[in-house]
Amino acid sequence: MSYVAKTLGQGERILYEAHYHWTYTLAAWVFTLTVIGAIWGIPMLIASYTTEIVVTSRRFVKKTGLIVRRAEELSLDRIEEVNLRQSVLGRLLNYGDLTVRGTGEGVIDLVMVDDPIRLRRELQSADTR
């Protein structure tokens, strides 16, 4: 059972789950197969397999970590803006980076997320459901 599923509140449900783009995982494997690149590749592999990016009916959650867990959460009604950065290659392959800002100092950064426009749409429409 996933971290987010374990922490759902009464009446809360998962609306959308996002993932890293396949190119992120491919890059992690390529780095890992080289001796010097393993320094970057292994952490990238761990991140690609252990990160949960979830929109629930009440909050946005990003959980990372295999041994040490780090969970970042924002209430949907506290999200002020969602910024998208997408390169030409990102547009062609449908990946991009998102920065989700909440009121106060809450900021969640996502890199190379798959279908970032859908994730943005899900975040913006989730609190109206």
N, CA, C and O atoms as CSV, one atom per row, in Angstrom:
chain,resi,resn,atom,element,x,y,z
A,1,MET,N,N,0.843,-1.172,0.000
A,1,MET,CA,C,0.000,0.000,0.000
A,1,MET,C,C,0.894,1.244,0.000
A,1,MET,O,O,1.894,1.299,0.716
A,2,SER,N,N,0.530,2.220,-0.793
A,2,SER,CA,C,1.345,3.421,-0.924
A,2,SER,C,C,1.209,4.327,0.301
A,2,SER,O,O,0.258,4.217,1.075
A,3,TYR,N,N,2.177,5.216,0.452
A,3,TYR,CA,C,2.170,6.177,1.553
A,3,TYR,C,C,0.893,7.015,1.532
A,3,TYR,O,O,0.239,7.182,2.561
A,4,VAL,N,N,0.544,7.534,0.371
A,4,VAL,CA,C,-0.630,8.410,0.275
A,4,VAL,C,C,-1.895,7.635,0.616
A,4,VAL,O,O,-2.758,8.154,1.323
A,5,ALA,N,N,-2.021,6.411,0.132
A,5,ALA,CA,C,-3.199,5.596,0.444
A,5,ALA,C,C,-3.329,5.361,1.943
A,5,ALA,O,O,-4.439,5.318,2.474
A,6,LYS,N,N,-2.196,5.209,2.628
A,6,LYS,CA,C,-2.211,5.006,4.077
A,6,LYS,C,C,-2.619,6.262,4.842
A,6,LYS,O,O,-3.114,6.171,5.965
A,7,THR,N,N,-2.412,7.440,4.235
A,7,THR,CA,C,-2.669,8.693,4.950
A,7,THR,C,C,-3.951,9.394,4.527
A,7,THR,O,O,-4.181,10.540,4.913
A,8,LEU,N,N,-4.780,8.734,3.750
A,8,LEU,CA,C,-6.033,9.355,3.331
A,8,LEU,C,C,-6.950,9.607,4.525
A,8,LEU,O,O,-7.102,8.751,5.396
A,9,GLY,N,N,-7.554,10.783,4.552
A,9,GLY,CA,C,-8.494,11.116,5.609
A,9,GLY,C,C,-9.883,10.579,5.302
A,9,GLY,O,O,-10.124,10.003,4.241
A,10,GLN,N,N,-10.789,10.778,6.246
A,10,GLN,CA,C,-12.174,10.334,6.081
A,10,GLN,C,C,-12.794,11.024,4.862
A,10,GLN,O,O,-12.832,12.253,4.799
A,11,GLY,N,N,-13.273,10.250,3.907
A,11,GLY,CA,C,-13.921,10.794,2.717
A,11,GLY,C,C,-12.961,11.300,1.651
A,11,GLY,O,O,-13.400,11.743,0.590
A,12,GLU,N,N,-11.663,11.243,1.912
A,12,GLU,CA,C,-10.672,11.699,0.935
A,12,GLU,C,C,-10.386,10.572,-0.047
A,12,GLU,O,O,-10.338,9.405,0.340
A,13,ARG,N,N,-10.196,10.918,-1.308
A,13,ARG,CA,C,-9.902,9.902,-2.315
A,13,ARG,C,C,-8.817,10.401,-3.276
A,13,ARG,O,O,-8.634,11.605,-3.451
A,14,ILE,N,N,-8.119,9.475,-3.880
A,14,ILE,CA,C,-7.072,9.795,-4.845
A,14,ILE,C,C,-7.732,10.112,-6.181
A,14,ILE,O,O,-8.522,9.320,-6.695
A,15,LEU,N,N,-7.401,11.283,-6.743
A,15,LEU,CA,C,-7.966,11.702,-8.016
A,15,LEU,C,C,-7.018,11.453,-9.183
A,15,LEU,O,O,-7.453,11.107,-10.282
A,16,TYR,N,N,-5.717,11.631,-8.941
A,16,TYR,CA,C,-4.744,11.501,-10.033
A,16,TYR,C,C,-3.365,11.187,-9.466
A,16,TYR,O,O,-2.961,11.743,-8.444
A,17,GLU,N,N,-2.647,10.291,-10.137
A,17,GLU,CA,C,-1.267,9.972,-9.769
A,17,GLU,C,C,-0.364,10.288,-10.944
A,17,GLU,O,O,-0.594,9.813,-12.056
A,18,ALA,N,N,0.661,11.087,-10.701
A,18,ALA,CA,C,1.632,11.436,-11.738
A,18,ALA,C,C,2.927,10.669,-11.485
A,18,ALA,O,O,3.156,10.149,-10.394
A,19,HIS,N,N,3.758,10.612,-12.504
A,19,HIS,CA,C,5.025,9.879,-12.418
A,19,HIS,C,C,6.110,10.653,-13.149
A,19,HIS,O,O,5.830,11.566,-13.926
A,20,TYR,N,N,7.350,10.271,-12.883
A,20,TYR,CA,C,8.434,10.806,-13.688
A,20,TYR,C,C,8.270,10.296,-15.121
A,20,TYR,O,O,7.721,9.218,-15.347
A,21,HIS,N,N,8.746,11.071,-16.069
A,21,HIS,CA,C,8.699,10.671,-17.471
A,21,HIS,C,C,9.671,9.516,-17.698
A,21,HIS,O,O,10.655,9.383,-16.971
A,22,TRP,N,N,9.405,8.692,-18.688
A,22,TRP,CA,C,10.262,7.535,-18.953
A,22,TRP,C,C,11.692,7.945,-19.286
A,22,TRP,O,O,12.617,7.168,-19.048
A,23,THR,N,N,11.899,9.137,-19.826
A,23,THR,CA,C,13.259,9.577,-20.146
A,23,THR,C,C,14.086,9.807,-18.881
A,23,THR,O,O,15.307,9.652,-18.906
A,24,TYR,N,N,13.434,10.176,-17.779
A,24,TYR,CA,C,14.134,10.337,-16.507
A,24,TYR,C,C,14.687,8.994,-16.040
A,24,TYR,O,O,15.843,8.898,-15.628
A,25,THR,N,N,13.859,7.968,-16.106
A,25,THR,CA,C,14.277,6.630,-15.695
A,25,THR,C,C,15.345,6.082,-16.635
A,25,THR,O,O,16.295,5.438,-16.192
A,26,LEU,N,N,15.189,6.336,-17.932
A,26,LEU,CA,C,16.200,5.900,-18.899
A,26,LEU,C,C,17.544,6.563,-18.612
A,26,LEU,O,O,18.580,5.897,-18.618
A,27,ALA,N,N,17.530,7.862,-18.363
A,27,ALA,CA,C,18.774,8.572,-18.039
A,27,ALA,C,C,19.399,8.008,-16.769
A,27,ALA,O,O,20.619,7.869,-16.685
A,28,ALA,N,N,18.574,7.687,-15.790
A,28,ALA,CA,C,19.080,7.109,-14.542
A,28,ALA,C,C,19.780,5.774,-14.808
A,28,ALA,O,O,20.851,5.516,-14.259
A,29,TRP,N,N,19.185,4.935,-15.639
A,29,TRP,CA,C,19.805,3.637,-15.968
A,29,TRP,C,C,21.100,3.828,-16.738
A,29,TRP,O,O,22.084,3.135,-16.479
A,30,VAL,N,N,21.111,4.766,-17.686
A,30,VAL,CA,C,22.325,5.015,-18.467
A,30,VAL,C,C,23.451,5.499,-17.558
A,30,VAL,O,O,24.584,5.027,-17.661
A,31,PHE,N,N,23.135,6.447,-16.662
A,31,PHE,CA,C,24.146,6.926,-15.714
A,31,PHE,C,C,24.647,5.802,-14.821
A,31,PHE,O,O,25.843,5.706,-14.550
A,32,THR,N,N,23.740,4.956,-14.366
A,32,THR,CA,C,24.100,3.882,-13.441
A,32,THR,C,C,25.036,2.868,-14.094
A,32,THR,O,O,25.882,2.283,-13.417
A,33,LEU,N,N,24.897,2.660,-15.376
A,33,LEU,CA,C,25.731,1.682,-16.071
A,33,LEU,C,C,27.150,2.176,-16.316
A,33,LEU,O,O,28.012,1.388,-16.704
A,34,THR,N,N,27.409,3.444,-16.104
A,34,THR,CA,C,28.775,3.955,-16.211
A,34,THR,C,C,29.338,4.116,-14.803
A,34,THR,O,O,28.601,4.409,-13.862
A,35,VAL,N,N,30.623,3.926,-14.669
A,35,VAL,CA,C,31.244,3.956,-13.343
A,35,VAL,C,C,31.096,5.323,-12.690
A,35,VAL,O,O,30.652,5.418,-11.546
A,36,ILE,N,N,31.459,6.369,-13.395
A,36,ILE,CA,C,31.378,7.720,-12.825
A,36,ILE,C,C,29.925,8.176,-12.692
A,36,ILE,O,O,29.565,8.831,-11.715
A,37,GLY,N,N,29.102,7.833,-13.664
A,37,GLY,CA,C,27.708,8.260,-13.659
A,37,GLY,C,C,26.859,7.604,-12.591
A,37,GLY,O,O,25.772,8.092,-12.285
A,38,ALA,N,N,27.335,6.498,-12.013
A,38,ALA,CA,C,26.564,5.809,-10.978
A,38,ALA,C,C,26.303,6.712,-9.778
A,38,ALA,O,O,25.327,6.526,-9.052
A,39,ILE,N,N,27.181,7.690,-9.575
A,39,ILE,CA,C,26.994,8.638,-8.471
A,39,ILE,C,C,25.683,9.402,-8.632
A,39,ILE,O,O,25.012,9.705,-7.645
A,40,TRP,N,N,25.319,9.713,-9.877
A,40,TRP,CA,C,24.055,10.413,-10.143
A,40,TRP,C,C,22.936,9.425,-10.453
A,40,TRP,O,O,21.781,9.652,-10.092
A,41,GLY,N,N,23.280,8.335,-11.119
A,41,GLY,CA,C,22.269,7.397,-11.586
A,41,GLY,C,C,21.533,6.661,-10.491
A,41,GLY,O,O,20.313,6.517,-10.560
A,42,ILE,N,N,22.247,6.190,-9.479
A,42,ILE,CA,C,21.599,5.421,-8.410
A,42,ILE,C,C,20.571,6.264,-7.647
A,42,ILE,O,O,19.451,5.798,-7.439
A,43,PRO,N,N,20.913,7.493,-7.222
A,43,PRO,CA,C,19.877,8.314,-6.575
A,43,PRO,C,C,18.688,8.618,-7.493
A,43,PRO,O,O,17.548,8.692,-7.036
A,44,MET,N,N,18.966,8.794,-8.798
A,44,MET,CA,C,17.874,9.037,-9.739
A,44,MET,C,C,16.967,7.809,-9.846
A,44,MET,O,O,15.744,7.938,-9.906
A,45,LEU,N,N,17.570,6.624,-9.870
A,45,LEU,CA,C,16.767,5.392,-9.927
A,45,LEU,C,C,15.907,5.237,-8.686
A,45,LEU,O,O,14.723,4.910,-8.771
A,46,ILE,N,N,16.514,5.473,-7.536
A,46,ILE,CA,C,15.751,5.379,-6.289
A,46,ILE,C,C,14.591,6.367,-6.313
A,46,ILE,O,O,13.468,6.022,-5.946
A,47,ALA,N,N,14.866,7.594,-6.746
A,47,ALA,CA,C,13.805,8.605,-6.819
A,47,ALA,C,C,12.707,8.195,-7.787
A,47,ALA,O,O,11.525,8.369,-7.490
A,48,SER,N,N,13.083,7.650,-8.947
A,48,SER,CA,C,12.061,7.312,-9.942
A,48,SER,C,C,11.144,6.182,-9.476
A,48,SER,O,O,9.981,6.127,-9.874
A,49,TYR,N,N,11.655,5.283,-8.639
A,49,TYR,CA,C,10.835,4.161,-8.189
A,49,TYR,C,C,10.145,4.389,-6.842
A,49,TYR,O,O,9.225,3.649,-6.495
A,50,THR,N,N,10.570,5.393,-6.083
A,50,THR,CA,C,9.978,5.579,-4.754
A,50,THR,C,C,9.179,6.871,-4.602
A,50,THR,O,O,8.570,7.095,-3.556
A,51,THR,N,N,9.169,7.708,-5.608
A,51,THR,CA,C,8.449,8.979,-5.506
A,51,THR,C,C,6.977,8.787,-5.843
A,51,THR,O,O,6.627,8.152,-6.838
A,52,GLU,N,N,6.128,9.345,-4.998
A,52,GLU,CA,C,4.687,9.376,-5.255
A,52,GLU,C,C,4.285,10.831,-5.456
A,52,GLU,O,O,4.599,11.689,-4.631
A,53,ILE,N,N,3.594,11.102,-6.550
A,53,ILE,CA,C,3.074,12.432,-6.844
A,53,ILE,C,C,1.575,12.255,-7.033
A,53,ILE,O,O,1.131,11.677,-8.025
A,54,VAL,N,N,0.790,12.760,-6.070
A,54,VAL,CA,C,-0.628,12.431,-6.031
A,54,VAL,C,C,-1.475,13.669,-5.763
A,54,VAL,O,O,-1.137,14.512,-4.932
A,55,VAL,N,N,-2.585,13.753,-6.490
A,55,VAL,CA,C,-3.609,14.755,-6.223
A,55,VAL,C,C,-4.780,14.004,-5.595
A,55,VAL,O,O,-5.338,13.091,-6.205
A,56,THR,N,N,-5.146,14.389,-4.388
A,56,THR,CA,C,-6.319,13.803,-3.744
A,56,THR,C,C,-7.446,14.824,-3.778
A,56,THR,O,O,-7.283,15.925,-4.303
A,57,SER,N,N,-8.558,14.463,-3.230
A,57,SER,CA,C,-9.693,15.386,-3.208
A,57,SER,C,C,-9.481,16.545,-2.243
A,57,SER,O,O,-10.264,17.494,-2.242
A,58,ARG,N,N,-8.433,16.484,-1.419
A,58,ARG,CA,C,-8.165,17.557,-0.451
A,58,ARG,C,C,-6.770,18.167,-0.534
A,58,ARG,O,O,-6.571,19.302,-0.100
A,59,ARG,N,N,-5.783,17.425,-1.093
A,59,ARG,CA,C,-4.411,17.913,-1.028
A,59,ARG,C,C,-3.575,17.403,-2.190
A,59,ARG,O,O,-3.959,16.487,-2.917
A,60,PHE,N,N,-2.411,18.037,-2.336
A,60,PHE,CA,C,-1.407,17.615,-3.305
A,60,PHE,C,C,-0.219,17.092,-2.505
A,60,PHE,O,O,0.263,17.767,-1.595
A,61,VAL,N,N,0.256,15.893,-2.840
A,61,VAL,CA,C,1.305,15.239,-2.059
A,61,VAL,C,C,2.438,14.793,-2.979
A,61,VAL,O,O,2.213,14.221,-4.046
A,62,LYS,N,N,3.664,15.073,-2.529
A,62,LYS,CA,C,4.862,14.513,-3.165
A,62,LYS,C,C,5.654,13.823,-2.062
A,62,LYS,O,O,6.131,14.471,-1.130
A,63,LYS,N,N,5.792,12.504,-2.173
A,63,LYS,CA,C,6.534,11.716,-1.193
A,63,LYS,C,C,7.751,11.142,-1.888
A,63,LYS,O,O,7.640,10.543,-2.958
A,64,THR,N,N,8.923,11.327,-1.277
A,64,THR,CA,C,10.157,10.772,-1.822
A,64,THR,C,C,10.867,9.962,-0.746
A,64,THR,O,O,10.593,10.105,0.446
A,65,GLY,N,N,11.774,9.116,-1.187
A,65,GLY,CA,C,12.628,8.413,-0.244
A,65,GLY,C,C,12.361,6.929,-0.148
A,65,GLY,O,O,11.223,6.468,-0.239
A,66,LEU,N,N,13.449,6.190,0.038
A,66,LEU,CA,C,13.380,4.745,0.215
A,66,LEU,C,C,13.508,4.402,1.695
A,66,LEU,O,O,12.653,3.718,2.258
A,67,ILE,N,N,14.566,4.874,2.309
A,67,ILE,CA,C,14.793,4.619,3.730
A,67,ILE,C,C,14.337,5.819,4.553
A,67,ILE,O,O,13.570,5.678,5.505
A,68,VAL,N,N,14.815,6.989,4.176
A,68,VAL,CA,C,14.385,8.230,4.820
A,68,VAL,C,C,13.257,8.808,3.972
A,68,VAL,O,O,13.447,9.084,2.787
A,69,ARG,N,N,12.108,8.988,4.561
A,69,ARG,CA,C,10.925,9.458,3.849
A,69,ARG,C,C,10.786,10.967,4.014
A,69,ARG,O,O,10.971,11.508,5.104
A,70,ARG,N,N,10.459,11.630,2.915
A,70,ARG,CA,C,10.166,13.066,2.951
A,70,ARG,C,C,8.851,13.284,2.223
A,70,ARG,O,O,8.725,12.961,1.042
A,71,ALA,N,N,7.886,13.826,2.921
A,71,ALA,CA,C,6.584,14.093,2.319
A,71,ALA,C,C,6.325,15.592,2.327
A,71,ALA,O,O,6.457,16.254,3.357
A,72,GLU,N,N,5.954,16.117,1.162
A,72,GLU,CA,C,5.578,17.510,1.025
A,72,GLU,C,C,4.106,17.543,0.632
A,72,GLU,O,O,3.689,16.844,-0.291
A,73,GLU,N,N,3.324,18.352,1.332
A,73,GLU,CA,C,1.887,18.395,1.076
A,73,GLU,C,C,1.399,19.834,1.055
A,73,GLU,O,O,1.892,20.686,1.794
A,74,LEU,N,N,0.427,20.085,0.199
A,74,LEU,CA,C,-0.266,21.368,0.155
A,74,LEU,C,C,-1.759,21.092,0.078
A,74,LEU,O,O,-2.198,20.251,-0.707
A,75,SER,N,N,-2.532,21.788,0.878
A,75,SER,CA,C,-3.990,21.705,0.757
A,75,SER,C,C,-4.395,22.340,-0.560
A,75,SER,O,O,-3.840,23.369,-0.946
A,76,LEU,N,N,-5.343,21.751,-1.249
A,76,LEU,CA,C,-5.748,22.271,-2.551
A,76,LEU,C,C,-6.245,23.707,-2.461
A,76,LEU,O,O,-6.018,24.504,-3.372
A,77,ASP,N,N,-6.923,24.042,-1.361
A,77,ASP,CA,C,-7.437,25.405,-1.231
A,77,ASP,C,C,-6.349,26.413,-0.881
A,77,ASP,O,O,-6.618,27.613,-0.832
A,78,ARG,N,N,-5.115,25.943,-0.635
A,78,ARG,CA,C,-3.990,26.822,-0.316
A,78,ARG,C,C,-3.010,26.993,-1.486
A,78,ARG,O,O,-2.010,27.699,-1.360
A,79,ILE,N,N,-3.296,26.351,-2.612
A,79,ILE,CA,C,-2.417,26.481,-3.771
A,79,ILE,C,C,-2.690,27.817,-4.449
A,79,ILE,O,O,-3.822,28.111,-4.833
A,80,GLU,N,N,-1.630,28.629,-4.593
A,80,GLU,CA,C,-1.749,29.936,-5.218
A,80,GLU,C,C,-1.428,29.893,-6.702
A,80,GLU,O,O,-2.113,30.529,-7.503
A,81,GLU,N,N,-0.393,29.149,-7.080
A,81,GLU,CA,C,-0.016,29.104,-8.487
A,81,GLU,C,C,0.695,27.803,-8.819
A,81,GLU,O,O,1.305,27.160,-7.965
A,82,VAL,N,N,0.593,27.441,-10.092
A,82,VAL,CA,C,1.274,26.270,-10.620
A,82,VAL,C,C,2.029,26.739,-11.861
A,82,VAL,O,O,1.412,27.108,-12.861
A,83,ASN,N,N,3.354,26.726,-11.801
A,83,ASN,CA,C,4.192,27.196,-12.906
A,83,ASN,C,C,4.773,26.017,-13.667
A,83,ASN,O,O,5.277,25.064,-13.074
A,84,LEU,N,N,4.696,26.097,-14.989
A,84,LEU,CA,C,5.173,25.038,-15.872
A,84,LEU,C,C,6.376,25.535,-16.666
A,84,LEU,O,O,6.361,26.644,-17.200
A,85,ARG,N,N,7.415,24.708,-16.741
A,85,ARG,CA,C,8.565,24.958,-17.604
A,85,ARG,C,C,8.721,23.735,-18.489
A,85,ARG,O,O,8.855,22.609,-18.009
A,86,GLN,N,N,8.702,23.983,-19.811
A,86,GLN,CA,C,8.767,22.868,-20.744
A,86,GLN,C,C,9.651,23.270,-21.924
A,86,GLN,O,O,9.363,24.245,-22.618
A,87,SER,N,N,10.720,22.520,-22.146
A,87,SER,CA,C,11.622,22.773,-23.272
A,87,SER,C,C,10.976,22.281,-24.568
A,87,SER,O,O,9.893,21.697,-24.552
A,88,VAL,N,N,11.647,22.524,-25.672
A,88,VAL,CA,C,11.152,22.036,-26.964
A,88,VAL,C,C,11.085,20.509,-26.944
A,88,VAL,O,O,10.089,19.921,-27.365
A,89,LEU,N,N,12.155,19.869,-26.450
A,89,LEU,CA,C,12.155,18.402,-26.351
A,89,LEU,C,C,11.065,17.929,-25.386
A,89,LEU,O,O,10.404,16.920,-25.628
A,90,GLY,N,N,10.889,18.663,-24.301
A,90,GLY,CA,C,9.837,18.333,-23.351
A,90,GLY,C,C,8.450,18.412,-23.977
A,90,GLY,O,O,7.587,17.581,-23.692
A,91,ARG,N,N,8.241,19.395,-24.817
A,91,ARG,CA,C,6.951,19.508,-25.511
A,91,ARG,C,C,6.750,18.345,-26.479
A,91,ARG,O,O,5.652,17.800,-26.590
A,92,LEU,N,N,7.828,17.969,-27.181
A,92,LEU,CA,C,7.729,16.861,-28.139
A,92,LEU,C,C,7.476,15.533,-27.438
A,92,LEU,O,O,6.700,14.711,-27.925
A,93,LEU,N,N,8.132,15.317,-26.289
A,93,LEU,CA,C,8.012,14.042,-25.573
A,93,LEU,C,C,7.017,14.094,-24.419
A,93,LEU,O,O,6.815,13.097,-23.726
A,94,ASN,N,N,6.401,15.240,-24.211
A,94,ASN,CA,C,5.351,15.430,-23.199
A,94,ASN,C,C,5.856,15.264,-21.764
A,94,ASN,O,O,5.299,14.490,-20.986
A,95,TYR,N,N,6.918,16.002,-21.423
A,95,TYR,CA,C,7.366,16.081,-20.040
A,95,TYR,C,C,7.736,17.521,-19.731
A,95,TYR,O,O,7.935,18.332,-20.636
A,96,GLY,N,N,7.825,17.830,-18.440
A,96,GLY,CA,C,8.195,19.180,-18.045
A,96,GLY,C,C,8.385,19.272,-16.545
A,96,GLY,O,O,8.211,18.297,-15.814
A,97,ASP,N,N,8.746,20.467,-16.105
A,97,ASP,CA,C,8.954,20.747,-14.688
A,97,ASP,C,C,7.810,21.611,-14.184
A,97,ASP,O,O,7.362,22.522,-14.880
A,98,LEU,N,N,7.340,21.331,-12.988
A,98,LEU,CA,C,6.285,22.124,-12.361
A,98,LEU,C,C,6.762,22.637,-11.016
A,98,LEU,O,O,7.473,21.946,-10.287
A,99,THR,N,N,6.360,23.854,-10.701
A,99,THR,CA,C,6.555,24.403,-9.367
A,99,THR,C,C,5.182,24.756,-8.836
A,99,THR,O,O,4.475,25.573,-9.426
A,100,VAL,N,N,4.803,24.148,-7.728
A,100,VAL,CA,C,3.499,24.389,-7.106
A,100,VAL,C,C,3.742,25.227,-5.861
A,100,VAL,O,O,4.458,24.807,-4.952
A,101,ARG,N,N,3.150,26.403,-5.821
A,101,ARG,CA,C,3.331,27.320,-4.692
A,101,ARG,C,C,2.031,27.446,-3.912
A,101,ARG,O,O,0.949,27.631,-4.468
A,102,GLY,N,N,2.189,27.338,-2.603
A,102,GLY,CA,C,1.045,27.521,-1.725
A,102,GLY,C,C,1.159,28.841,-0.985
A,102,GLY,O,O,2.167,29.539,-1.095
A,103,THR,N,N,0.143,29.174,-0.247
A,103,THR,CA,C,0.203,30.381,0.556
A,103,THR,C,C,1.288,30.213,1.607
A,103,THR,O,O,1.542,29.104,2.077
A,104,GLY,N,N,1.916,31.298,1.967
A,104,GLY,CA,C,3.034,31.209,2.903
A,104,GLY,C,C,4.278,30.766,2.175
A,104,GLY,O,O,4.623,31.319,1.131
A,105,GLU,N,N,4.956,29.769,2.718
A,105,GLU,CA,C,6.224,29.343,2.141
A,105,GLU,C,C,6.178,27.955,1.520
A,105,GLU,O,O,7.233,27.382,1.247
A,106,GLY,N,N,5.025,27.409,1.292
A,106,GLY,CA,C,4.918,26.076,0.721
A,106,GLY,C,C,5.226,26.063,-0.763
A,106,GLY,O,O,4.526,26.688,-1.559
A,107,VAL,N,N,6.292,25.335,-1.133
A,107,VAL,CA,C,6.687,25.192,-2.533
A,107,VAL,C,C,7.059,23.739,-2.777
A,107,VAL,O,O,7.850,23.157,-2.036
A,108,ILE,N,N,6.479,23.158,-3.824
A,108,ILE,CA,C,6.816,21.795,-4.210
A,108,ILE,C,C,7.315,21.837,-5.650
A,108,ILE,O,O,6.592,22.260,-6.552
A,109,ASP,N,N,8.564,21.394,-5.862
A,109,ASP,CA,C,9.165,21.360,-7.191
A,109,ASP,C,C,9.131,19.941,-7.738
A,109,ASP,O,O,9.431,18.977,-7.033
A,110,LEU,N,N,8.763,19.835,-9.001
A,110,LEU,CA,C,8.726,18.549,-9.692
A,110,LEU,C,C,9.543,18.673,-10.967
A,110,LEU,O,O,9.362,19.623,-11.729
A,111,VAL,N,N,10.442,17.721,-11.209
A,111,VAL,CA,C,11.248,17.744,-12.426
A,111,VAL,C,C,10.904,16.560,-13.307
A,111,VAL,O,O,10.636,15.461,-12.822
A,112,MET,N,N,10.917,16.796,-14.590
A,112,MET,CA,C,10.674,15.776,-15.615
A,112,MET,C,C,9.449,14.917,-15.326
A,112,MET,O,O,9.499,13.691,-15.417
A,113,VAL,N,N,8.356,15.576,-14.979
A,113,VAL,CA,C,7.123,14.859,-14.709
A,113,VAL,C,C,6.417,14.570,-16.044
A,113,VAL,O,O,6.419,15.396,-16.957
A,114,ASP,N,N,5.826,13.398,-16.130
A,114,ASP,CA,C,5.102,12.979,-17.325
A,114,ASP,C,C,3.784,13.736,-17.425
A,114,ASP,O,O,3.082,13.886,-16.425
A,115,ASP,N,N,3.445,14.209,-18.602
A,115,ASP,CA,C,2.201,14.926,-18.892
A,115,ASP,C,C,1.944,16.057,-17.890
A,115,ASP,O,O,0.948,16.023,-17.168
A,116,PRO,N,N,2.830,17.055,-17.839
A,116,PRO,CA,C,2.710,18.120,-16.844
A,116,PRO,C,C,1.462,18.977,-17.011
A,116,PRO,O,O,0.949,19.527,-16.037
A,117,ILE,N,N,0.976,19.092,-18.233
A,117,ILE,CA,C,-0.228,19.907,-18.451
A,117,ILE,C,C,-1.435,19.230,-17.823
A,117,ILE,O,O,-2.297,19.904,-17.260
A,118,ARG,N,N,-1.508,17.913,-17.910
A,118,ARG,CA,C,-2.616,17.206,-17.260
A,118,ARG,C,C,-2.532,17.340,-15.739
A,118,ARG,O,O,-3.544,17.561,-15.074
A,119,LEU,N,N,-1.314,17.205,-15.188
A,119,LEU,CA,C,-1.150,17.356,-13.741
A,119,LEU,C,C,-1.580,18.761,-13.311
A,119,LEU,O,O,-2.268,18.921,-12.303
A,120,ARG,N,N,-1.179,19.760,-14.065
A,120,ARG,CA,C,-1.584,21.140,-13.758
A,120,ARG,C,C,-3.104,21.277,-13.793
A,120,ARG,O,O,-3.697,21.889,-12.904
A,121,ARG,N,N,-3.729,20.711,-14.814
A,121,ARG,CA,C,-5.187,20.756,-14.949
A,121,ARG,C,C,-5.868,20.038,-13.770
A,121,ARG,O,O,-6.863,20.524,-13.232
A,122,GLU,N,N,-5.328,18.890,-13.383
A,122,GLU,CA,C,-5.897,18.140,-12.269
A,122,GLU,C,C,-5.788,18.937,-10.966
A,122,GLU,O,O,-6.719,18.945,-10.161
A,123,LEU,N,N,-4.651,19.606,-10.762
A,123,LEU,CA,C,-4.482,20.427,-9.571
A,123,LEU,C,C,-5.465,21.596,-9.542
A,123,LEU,O,O,-6.036,21.912,-8.498
A,124,GLN,N,N,-5.653,22.222,-10.674
A,124,GLN,CA,C,-6.509,23.398,-10.722
A,124,GLN,C,C,-7.987,23.065,-10.654
A,124,GLN,O,O,-8.793,23.886,-10.217
A,125,SER,N,N,-8.347,21.867,-11.083
A,125,SER,CA,C,-9.770,21.510,-11.064
A,125,SER,C,C,-10.156,20.607,-9.902
A,125,SER,O,O,-11.345,20.372,-9.685
A,126,ALA,N,N,-9.188,20.094,-9.147
A,126,ALA,CA,C,-9.468,19.125,-8.096
A,126,ALA,C,C,-10.330,19.687,-6.978
A,126,ALA,O,O,-11.190,18.978,-6.455
A,127,ASP,N,N,-10.122,20.945,-6.596
A,127,ASP,CA,C,-10.869,21.481,-5.469
A,127,ASP,C,C,-12.289,21.898,-5.848
A,127,ASP,O,O,-13.063,22.311,-4.985
A,128,THR,N,N,-12.638,21.793,-7.137
A,128,THR,CA,C,-14.006,22.096,-7.554
A,128,THR,C,C,-14.859,20.844,-7.653
A,128,THR,O,O,-16.058,20.928,-7.917
A,129,ARG,N,N,-14.249,19.678,-7.442
A,129,ARG,CA,C,-14.993,18.403,-7.557
A,129,ARG,C,C,-15.711,18.090,-6.267
A,129,ARG,O,O,-16.386,17.066,-6.168
